[in-house]
Amino acid sequence: MKKPQELDILEMPVEGLAAYWLSIKKILDAKKGRAILDEEIANTVEPFILHLLETTFSDLEIPLIRRLTKAKKNILLNEYTIKINLMRLAISAIASGENPRITVVRMDSEFAHPPMAEERAFDMATAMFDAIKPKGVNLDALLSVTHKLSADRLLVKLLFFVMFARREGRQDLERFIPHMGSRLFSEGVSLAIDNFEADFLTYHMKGIRDQVLTLTEHKMDMAMEMALAIRNKHTYDDIFRIARAYMP
């Protein structure tokens, strides 16, 4: 089974997610009792998978589990949409050399309430210029951009890249690409460095965003059906049939 800390429903392939739930089925069949589930719940941080583990194997009735899972899915997909949109806005700003203050206003429009005050965002992003200078600093931790970050931390990191590109030139961002973490963001920055126009990048990244979110919703639906089938004590082969229905 994949280690719990590696689970990421946004990035893992559908086959990997199916394998996870088939592993749960095998373990439950081999080790009767609740202890193995409690251990899995305690060590799982991926929010949607954790939700399924906590609700599917509770005493809640299945129609309620389905409603709760739909609510959790919608909340998470909205959160992922906002965070990917923040990345898109930063990529466009890097490509166009946009004034970072304008970028922050654009980012704030993604929220009902801005995640932090503009002045604080600029102070924290500015502090990153000094933070990256010491020899041996962990750039992977400092510069990693991912949907797993809280919205305020993500905004600050993205703002740093926009400010850096504006001050030093976007070509100098190339040395940071190995530390950016997110494939979507690093790809967009690479294209900006290669002088792709901002309008094209906005369109291109929107297409990638939509594909990622559609596939993620697909994986969430599969995970729910597999988890419910495990709860209903279907055979391993039948649960595998469910998984195959969601595979290309």
N, C-alpha and C positions, 0 to 999 in steps of 0.2 A: 504493500500500500504506500502511496505517496505520503511523505511526512506531512503532518498537518500544516506546518508553517509554510509549505510550498504550495498549498492549495490557493488557487486564484481563478475564480470562475470567469473573469474577464479575459484572461490570457491563456488558460489551459485549453488544449484541444478537446473536442467533444469526446474523442476516444479515451482520453485520459480521465475525464470526468466519469464516463461510463465505467471505466476500470475501477475507479474509487468505490462506487456504489456496489459493484460486483464483489469487491474485496470485503465490504461491510457485510454483505450477504454470507460470504464464505465464513467469516469470523463468527458471526452470530450462529450459524449452523454448527460450527465446531465447538464453540464455547457458549453454552446455554447460560442465560442470566443477564442481568442488567449491568453488571460491572464494566463490561467491555464498552458499552455505549457511554456510560458515565465518564470513562477515561477518554474516549474520543471527543466528547463534548468539552471536557476540561482542557484539551490540547488543541482545539480547533479555533482559529481566529477568523477564517474567511466568513464573512457575515451571512451570506445566503445559505451556505452549507451548514453553518452553525444553527441557523433558524430551522432548517429541515430536521436536523438531529434532535433539536429540543422539542419541536412540535409534533413531528410525525410519530415519534416513539413515546408520546405522552398519552394521557387518557382522553385527550380531546377527540371529538367526533370528526370523521373524515371531511364532511362538508365544511366545517369550521376551519379545519387545517387548510383546505383549498383556498378559502377566503383570506385567511391570514397570510398564506404564502403569496397570493396575488398582491396583497397590500405591500408586503416586504419587497417583492419583485419590482413593483412600481416605484417605491421609494429609492431603491438602489439604482435602478436604471436612470432615474432623474438625477441622482447624485453623480453617476458616471457621465451623464450627458453634460452637466455643468462643468465638470473637471476637464473633460476633453475639449469643451468649448474654450475654456481658459487657455489651454495649450494652443488651440487654433489661433486665438487672438494674439498670443505672444509670438507665434511663428509669423503671422502677418505683420506684426509690428517690427520684428527683426528684419524681415524682407524689405519693408518700406522705409525703415529708419524713423519710425514714428516717435513723436515726443512721448516719453514714458507716462507723463501725466494723462495724456489722452488714452493711453492703453489702460491705465488704472480705471478710468471712468468707464471704458468699455467693459472691463472685467466686472466692475461693480454692478453693471446692468444685468448680469447673470443671476443676481441674488435679490430676494425680497428686501434683505437688509445687508449692506456690505459686511464682509467677515471681519474687517478691521478698518480703523481710520486711515485715511490716505497718508497722513504725516507719519504714522507709525509704520506703515508698509514701506515707505521710502527709507525711513531710518534703518529698518531691519535689512532691506535689500542693499543699502549702502554699506552696512556692516559686513556683508558677505565679501566685499572687495578686499577687506583686510583679512577676513577669515581664510581665504584661499591661498594666502601668501606663504605661511610657514612651511618649511620643508617637512615632508612626511605627513602632511594633513590628509585626512581621509576624504578625498574628493568624491568617492562613491556615496558616502553618507551625506556630504554637504550639498552636492549638486544633483542628486537623484530626483527625478521628476516622475511621479506615479500617481495613479488614481487612489492609492491607499493613503496618501497624505491627507491631513485635514485641509479644508478649503483655504484657511488663512496661511498655512505653511506653504501650500502649493502656489498661492498667489505671490508670496514673497520671493520664492525661488524663480518663478517665471519673470517677475519684475526685474530681478537681478540680471537675467539673461538679456532682457530688452535694454536695460541700462548699459550693460557691458557692450552690446552690439553698437549702441548709439555712441558710446565714448571711444571704444577701441576699434570699432569696425567689425562687421559680422564675420569676416574671414578669421578673426582671432578666436571665434567660438569653436573652431574645429578641434582644438585641443581638449575641449570639454565633452565632446560627443561620447567618448567611451564611458563617461561617468553619468550620463543623463538618465540611464535606466529605462525609461519608456521608449519602446520601439517607435511608436507613433510620433512622439515629440522629437526624438533624435533624427528620424527620417525627414521631418519637416524642416528642422534646422539645417540639415545637410543640403536640402534643396534650396533653402534661402541663401546659404553660402555659395551655392552654384549659380546664384543670380536669377533664380526663377522669380517671376513677378508675384507680388503680394496677392493680387486678385486670383491668379491661378492657384496659388497655395491655399487660399481660403476655400475655393471650390474643391480642390483635391482632398484636403483634410476633412472637409464635410462629408465627402463620399466615403472615406475610410471610417470616419466616426459612425456613420449610419450602418455600415456593414458590420462593424465591431458590436454595436449595440443590438442589431438584429440577431446576430449569432449568439450573443450572450443571453438574450431572452429565450432563444431556442434551447440553449443548454440548461437554463433554469427550469424550463418546462420538462425537459427530459429528467433532470435530477428529481423533481417533485414526483413524477410518475414512478420512477425507480424506487424512491424512498417509500412511497405508499405501497408498492408491490412487495417490498421487503416486510413492511408492517403486516400486510395481509398474508404473509407466509407463502407467497408464490414460489415456485421452484426456481433454481438458478437459471435453468434454460429459458423459462418464461420471462424472467427479468432481463435476460440477455436479448430476447426478442423485442422487448420494449425499447431497449437501447438501440438496437439496429434500426428501428423505425425512425430514429432521429439522426441517423448517420447517412452521409451521402453515398 
